[in-house]
Amino acid sequence: MADRITANLPSRDFAATEAFYHRLGFRTDFRDDGWMILRRGALELEFFPHPGVDKWSSWFSACIRVDEVEALLAEWQQVGLSDDRTAIPRLTGIFKLQGAPRMFALVDEDGSLLRVLDNKDS
């Protein structure tokens, strides 16, 4: 197995987090009362219980780097998440910040920000 790192993000409710990410193509790899691991191919997200996290002020985030950023965005857009900049959850379109690769962003139901970066633009 190659070296890797995985994100550890909060979840107010494992069942709700699990359902949200299942809609995005993730599957449950492990779950007990204190930890949950969701996987989508090589993409892995780990969650810890945090019932008091405020989704409006959450500062939790992770970067996901993929080769086919447009294809993943198109797939996730089919889920029907809002693109309103004030909504939680929400999904943006592709954008580029100075000095950074092209990306899109997903904010999950707990306010965690996932930046999905284009490997080809790094």
Secondary structure, 3 states (H helix, E strand, C coil): CCCCCCEEEEECCHHHHHHHHHHCCCEEEEECCCCEEEEECCEEEEEEECCCCCCCCCCCEEEEEECCHHHHHHHHHCCCCCCCCCCCCEECCCECCCCCCCEEEEECCCCCEEEEEEHHHC
